[in-house]
Amino acid sequence: MRLRAQQPKGEAKYFLDIEVDIRQLSDAVALSRQQHRKRDRHSLWYYLFYVLMLLLAVGRFGGKF
């Protein structure tokens, strides 16, 4: 599973795919991918910070437009 997370390319990916098929780990790989996708998203605080920054910029420079 660690090797799959490193996203190998070429021959390494080919042999890793064969290993996954032999060990019947395709379900575990799919679950790992799904969990990894969820972690790629930003938290709510990330978006709130940028909304705050936008509001501050509009408040500061909004009168000049």
Distance bins in CASP14 RR format, pairs under 12 A and 6 or more apart:
PFRMAT RR
TARGET T0000
AUTHOR 0000-0000-0000
RMODE 2
METHOD distances of the structure
MODEL  1
1 16 0 0 0 0 0 1 0 0 0 0 0
1 19 0 0 0 0 0 1 0 0 0 0 0
1 20 0 0 0 0 1 0 0 0 0 0 0
1 23 0 0 0 0 0 1 0 0 0 0 0
1 25 1 0 0 1 0 0 0 0 0 0 0
1 26 0 0 0 0 0 1 0 0 0 0 0
1 27 0 0 0 0 0 1 0 0 0 0 0
1 28 1 0 0 1 0 0 0 0 0 0 0
1 29 1 0 0 1 0 0 0 0 0 0 0
1 30 0 0 0 0 0 1 0 0 0 0 0
1 31 0 0 0 0 1 0 0 0 0 0 0
1 32 1 0 1 0 0 0 0 0 0 0 0
1 33 0 0 0 0 0 1 0 0 0 0 0
1 35 0 0 0 0 0 1 0 0 0 0 0
1 36 0 0 0 0 0 1 0 0 0 0 0
2 8 0 0 0 0 0 1 0 0 0 0 0
2 16 0 0 0 0 0 1 0 0 0 0 0
2 29 0 0 0 0 0 1 0 0 0 0 0
2 32 0 0 0 0 1 0 0 0 0 0 0
3 12 1 0 0 1 0 0 0 0 0 0 0
3 13 0 0 0 0 1 0 0 0 0 0 0
3 15 0 0 0 0 1 0 0 0 0 0 0
3 16 1 0 1 0 0 0 0 0 0 0 0
3 17 0 0 0 0 0 1 0 0 0 0 0
3 19 0 0 0 0 1 0 0 0 0 0 0
3 20 0 0 0 0 1 0 0 0 0 0 0
3 25 0 0 0 0 0 1 0 0 0 0 0
3 29 0 0 0 0 0 1 0 0 0 0 0
3 32 0 0 0 0 0 1 0 0 0 0 0
4 12 0 0 0 0 0 1 0 0 0 0 0
4 13 0 0 0 0 1 0 0 0 0 0 0
4 15 0 0 0 0 0 1 0 0 0 0 0
4 16 1 0 0 1 0 0 0 0 0 0 0
4 17 0 0 0 0 1 0 0 0 0 0 0
4 19 0 0 0 0 1 0 0 0 0 0 0
4 20 1 0 0 1 0 0 0 0 0 0 0
4 23 0 0 0 0 0 1 0 0 0 0 0
4 25 0 0 0 0 1 0 0 0 0 0 0
4 26 0 0 0 0 0 1 0 0 0 0 0
4 28 0 0 0 0 1 0 0 0 0 0 0
4 29 1 0 1 0 0 0 0 0 0 0 0
4 30 0 0 0 0 0 1 0 0 0 0 0
4 31 0 0 0 0 0 1 0 0 0 0 0
4 32 1 0 0 1 0 0 0 0 0 0 0
4 33 0 0 0 0 1 0 0 0 0 0 0
4 36 0 0 0 0 1 0 0 0 0 0 0
5 16 0 0 0 0 0 1 0 0 0 0 0
5 28 0 0 0 0 0 1 0 0 0 0 0
5 29 0 0 0 0 1 0 0 0 0 0 0
5 32 1 0 0 1 0 0 0 0 0 0 0
5 33 0 0 0 0 1 0 0 0 0 0 0
5 35 0 0 0 0 0 1 0 0 0 0 0
5 36 1 0 0 1 0 0 0 0 0 0 0
5 39 0 0 0 0 0 1 0 0 0 0 0
6 12 0 0 0 0 1 0 0 0 0 0 0
6 13 0 0 0 0 0 1 0 0 0 0 0
6 16 0 0 0 0 1 0 0 0 0 0 0
6 36 0 0 0 0 0 1 0 0 0 0 0
7 13 0 0 0 0 1 0 0 0 0 0 0
7 16 0 0 0 0 0 1 0 0 0 0 0
7 32 0 0 0 0 0 1 0 0 0 0 0
7 33 0 0 0 0 0 1 0 0 0 0 0
7 36 0 0 0 0 0 1 0 0 0 0 0
8 14 0 0 0 0 1 0 0 0 0 0 0
8 15 0 0 0 0 1 0 0 0 0 0 0
8 16 1 0 1 0 0 0 0 0 0 0 0
8 17 0 0 0 0 1 0 0 0 0 0 0
8 19 0 0 0 0 0 1 0 0 0 0 0
8 20 0 0 0 0 0 1 0 0 0 0 0
9 15 0 0 0 0 0 1 0 0 0 0 0
9 16 0 0 0 0 0 1 0 0 0 0 0
9 17 0 0 0 0 0 1 0 0 0 0 0
10 16 0 0 0 0 1 0 0 0 0 0 0
10 17 0 0 0 0 0 1 0 0 0 0 0
11 17 0 0 0 0 0 1 0 0 0 0 0
11 18 0 0 0 0 0 1 0 0 0 0 0
12 18 0 0 0 0 0 1 0 0 0 0 0
12 19 0 0 0 0 0 1 0 0 0 0 0
13 19 0 0 0 0 0 1 0 0 0 0 0
13 20 0 0 0 0 0 1 0 0 0 0 0
14 20 0 0 0 0 0 1 0 0 0 0 0
14 21 0 0 0 0 0 1 0 0 0 0 0
15 21 0 0 0 0 0 1 0 0 0 0 0
15 22 0 0 0 0 0 1 0 0 0 0 0
16 22 0 0 0 0 0 1 0 0 0 0 0
16 23 0 0 0 0 0 1 0 0 0 0 0
16 25 0 0 0 0 0 1 0 0 0 0 0
16 26 0 0 0 0 0 1 0 0 0 0 0
16 29 0 0 0 0 1 0 0 0 0 0 0
17 23 0 0 0 0 0 1 0 0 0 0 0
17 25 0 0 0 0 0 1 0 0 0 0 0
17 26 0 0 0 0 1 0 0 0 0 0 0
17 29 0 0 0 0 1 0 0 0 0 0 0
18 25 0 0 0 0 0 1 0 0 0 0 0
18 26 0 0 0 0 0 1 0 0 0 0 0
19 25 0 0 0 0 1 0 0 0 0 0 0
19 26 0 0 0 0 0 1 0 0 0 0 0
19 29 0 0 0 0 0 1 0 0 0 0 0
20 26 1 0 1 0 0 0 0 0 0 0 0
20 27 0 0 0 0 0 1 0 0 0 0 0
20 28 0 0 0 0 1 0 0 0 0 0 0
20 29 1 0 1 0 0 0 0 0 0 0 0
20 30 0 0 0 0 0 1 0 0 0 0 0
20 32 0 0 0 0 0 1 0 0 0 0 0
20 33 0 0 0 0 0 1 0 0 0 0 0
21 27 0 0 0 0 0 1 0 0 0 0 0
21 29 0 0 0 0 0 1 0 0 0 0 0
23 29 0 0 0 0 0 1 0 0 0 0 0
25 31 0 0 0 0 1 0 0 0 0 0 0
25 32 0 0 0 0 1 0 0 0 0 0 0
25 33 0 0 0 0 0 1 0 0 0 0 0
26 32 0 0 0 0 0 1 0 0 0 0 0
26 33 0 0 0 0 0 1 0 0 0 0 0
27 33 0 0 0 0 0 1 0 0 0 0 0
27 34 0 0 0 0 0 1 0 0 0 0 0
28 34 0 0 0 0 0 1 0 0 0 0 0
28 35 0 0 0 0 0 1 0 0 0 0 0
29 35 0 0 0 0 0 1 0 0 0 0 0
29 36 0 0 0 0 0 1 0 0 0 0 0
30 36 0 0 0 0 0 1 0 0 0 0 0
30 37 0 0 0 0 0 1 0 0 0 0 0
31 37 0 0 0 0 0 1 0 0 0 0 0
31 38 0 0 0 0 0 1 0 0 0 0 0
32 38 0 0 0 0 0 1 0 0 0 0 0
32 39 0 0 0 0 0 1 0 0 0 0 0
33 39 0 0 0 0 0 1 0 0 0 0 0
33 40 0 0 0 0 0 1 0 0 0 0 0
34 40 0 0 0 0 0 1 0 0 0 0 0
35 41 0 0 0 0 0 1 0 0 0 0 0
41 47 0 0 0 0 0 1 0 0 0 0 0
42 48 0 0 0 0 0 1 0 0 0 0 0
42 49 0 0 0 0 1 0 0 0 0 0 0
42 50 0 0 0 0 1 0 0 0 0 0 0
43 49 0 0 0 0 1 0 0 0 0 0 0
43 50 0 0 0 0 0 1 0 0 0 0 0
44 50 0 0 0 0 0 1 0 0 0 0 0
44 51 0 0 0 0 0 1 0 0 0 0 0
45 51 0 0 0 0 0 1 0 0 0 0 0
45 52 0 0 0 0 0 1 0 0 0 0 0
46 52 0 0 0 0 0 1 0 0 0 0 0
46 53 0 0 0 0 0 1 0 0 0 0 0
47 53 0 0 0 0 0 1 0 0 0 0 0
47 54 0 0 0 0 0 1 0 0 0 0 0
48 54 0 0 0 0 0 1 0 0 0 0 0
48 55 0 0 0 0 0 1 0 0 0 0 0
49 55 0 0 0 0 0 1 0 0 0 0 0
49 56 0 0 0 0 0 1 0 0 0 0 0
50 56 0 0 0 0 0 1 0 0 0 0 0
50 57 0 0 0 0 0 1 0 0 0 0 0
51 57 0 0 0 0 0 1 0 0 0 0 0
51 58 0 0 0 0 0 1 0 0 0 0 0
52 58 0 0 0 0 0 1 0 0 0 0 0
52 59 0 0 0 0 0 1 0 0 0 0 0
53 59 0 0 0 0 0 1 0 0 0 0 0
53 60 0 0 0 0 0 1 0 0 0 0 0
54 60 0 0 0 0 0 1 0 0 0 0 0
54 61 0 0 0 0 0 1 0 0 0 0 0
54 62 0 0 0 0 0 1 0 0 0 0 0
55 61 0 0 0 0 0 1 0 0 0 0 0
55 62 0 0 0 0 0 1 0 0 0 0 0
56 62 0 0 0 0 0 1 0 0 0 0 0
57 63 0 0 0 0 0 1 0 0 0 0 0
57 64 0 0 0 0 0 1 0 0 0 0 0
57 65 0 0 0 0 0 1 0 0 0 0 0
58 64 0 0 0 0 0 1 0 0 0 0 0
58 65 0 0 0 0 1 0 0 0 0 0 0
59 65 0 0 0 0 0 1 0 0 0 0 0
END
